[in-house]
Amino acid sequence: MYSKKFGRILLGFYSHNTNVSSVIKRRLATCPFSWSSACKHRKQLLQRTTIVSSERSVLLCQMSSTQSASNTTVDPEEVRRFQALASKWWDEQGEFAALHSLNDLRVPFIRDNLMSLHRECQPGRPLGGLKILDVGCGGGLLTEPLARLGGHVLGVDPVENSISLARLHSSSDPELGGRLRYRACTVEELLGSEEDVRGEEKEAGEGPFDAVVASEVVEHLADLETFAFCCGHLIKPGGSLFITTINKTNLSYALAIVAAEQILRIVPQGTHDWDKFISPADLERLLEPHGFSVLTVRGMLYNPVTGSWCWSDNTEINYALHAVKAAEEPPHRQAEPEGRA
Amino acid sequence: MHSLAKAALVRNKFIQLQQLSSVSRILGRRAVGTDTGDKDEVYDVVISGGGMVGSAMACSLGMQPNLEGRKILLLEAGNKKVMDRVPDTYSTRVSSISPGSATLLNSIGAWDHIMKMRCKPYQKMQVWDACSDALITFDKDDLQDEMAYIVENDVVVAALTRQLDSLPDIVKVKYRSRVVQYTWPTPYQSDGGVPWVQVTLASGETLSTRLLVGIVVAPHQTSGGCSSGVAPLQTSGGCSSRVAPLQTSKNNVAWQRFLPTGPIAMLPLSDTQSSLVWSTSHRQAEDLLALDDESFVDAVNSAFWSNENQSELVETAGSLFRNALSALMPSAGSPRQLPPSVAGIGPKSRLSFPLGVGHAAEYIRHRVALIGDAAHRVHPLAGQGANLGFGDVALLSQVLGSAAFDGKDLGAMQHLLEYETERQRHNLPMMAAIDLMKRLYSTNAAPAVLLRTFGLQATNMLPPLKEQIISFASK
């Protein structure tokens, strides 16, 4: 507690108005030699890609960007921050570099847990036939690998620029075209449109989904309760919910805010608000009334020198959570104990 | 760390990846995307170049479970090699297949076909110097294990082709297709830009692919001779290798003798036939080609048997050293054996081909990976050229399988970098060692001869060291 307040006073924690971006967690390693030169060396090693950022930003300026309607889960200020950085999504050495390398953990996490729940999968397409929703998909960094693995994926994000960029990036790949779609909307709007469709005929609706993925999203939301409610209604009974986010602890404050944003500057300042972080226990308490039961929680650690992530037993900073929606509808589930009593 | 090793080796003779960028400079950044005929069909992997390594790559990818449902294409400039029945005469070009390569070929199902056709395992190898008495022998202690296998290149390709025929759904092969131009990926935002590698064939067809695997480098783009610095391979002063099948008395051993002009090796093909590989200068190669069969056989026998290069000093020093070592380690060392004499040679079977030595500084770029001769060419003195290529195949295929299982774009740099790092860690020391051996043995100056004599004799007396050498070469 005191360390937190002291830290805030000393380092001027609350700076609201800067840009945004990816979630980058890291752990302050024990030997602080020259981070910048290590990161620079790694950047040079990977300089041989052909992604050009300048052309991208020019093109995106020409695209129209409409402000999405304000809704309860979305924080308008977060949306503004992400719009400014929309062009940088696919630069593997840019601001979102750590999100690109986070795919090494989160794609296998999602894939393996879904494969163990749905036994009938074909080799080459482990997620074949599954309908997946990626909430807060951004530029499609996680959406594309899931589609490549055979899933029918819908990516939603309130930031119009990001969705346009994601569509553009996936448009040239004929393999993804059939299985990957994007919509610029919030998760509540999606639920609303689903219910309209269900009311009429069951044809053009997107869900319900076998899995919903909200990776590095809940720490940017304004209202988690609504988010949990929407997820509860968008997922099939027995379906999965995957969340990766940051824990709310002193250590996460020290590393994810102070170290990452202010000292090492791996994340742009103001990306994260420590008050929005949530611990696994609180998240579980939030999800249970909506019919979810948490199956797995695993910690993740970022190594700033190599720029890679690894699994860890320590969930104090970053963690990944897998929850499953009950096979019966929540009202029945709540009615049961009363019946027994 | 590996960049330091690279710098040490980059002297004169390197095939730079600049040749690829020079191709793209010539082509300019033409938007080939307007060719809408093939726009919708994007191959997952196109392997440019067939032969042993290319066909093995195609088979290996085709049998990866994680790549099921993908589209793989092999482009072979030559005709399809079918071998229903093994011909009576041995073909001229052979390779020494190490146990590691045999494991790869077994895993892709081609080894069974090879065993049914023709291959010769050998357990023992003797290498000795023309300028002194020093020799080293390698043999597997229990004769059940093979050291390596001598297989004709045609047999390997035919076996791989037969295996490819059984994978029609995933792997397609285009024979007699020569590539005339490569177009590298452009950033996807620019108008008409295509984010894939585009390959244009001589027939005018254009193919798009997520990943291009290159096996061969076009001849005019290689640089570097083998001993005279940077020079095109056609000029004299370079090296070439003569190969021919020989008839000998019973032979189960691989022999190699280092002459000052280059090593000469006899590799067993069957009990009575062996294959000759003689690396020498262009001029001497031409002279040898011009000889008639009898004189050629005499030249081969004299190369293996004659002692004319030995001097008194070296002989004395060598025998002193040997006696000293055998006093220290009486049980180590092996008796010197002489190779079988050559009785005859197959008619019209002599072939000469130029040698190149080179190493690409980078094996990979965005959406491109080089394997086999395109990445590294070595002198045949250690019989490692094909084995390095097979090692590349095994690793790249495994890396691509894991990448596909993680949903990654096959042409992405991250896993290609892993392949490059891992292979360079293995290939660079091997190439350095082969280069060192070649330089050391290409002179008959007394100091060098004494040094290598002592070194060879000492190594011969140390079984643990020999075992390390064998295991490194067997991977």
Interface residues (C-beta under 8 A of the other chain):
Chain A: L45 L46 R48 T49 T50 I51 V52 E55 R56 L59 E92 S101 N103 D104 V107 P108 R111 Q122 P123 G124 R125 P126 E144 P145 L146 A147 R148 L149 L168 H169 S172 D173 P174 E175
Chain B: D40 E41 V42 P65 N66 L67 E68 G69 R70 W184 P185 T186 P187 Y188 Q189 S190 V194 P195 W196 E362 I364 R365 H366 A404 F405 D406 G407 K408 D409 M413 Q414 L417
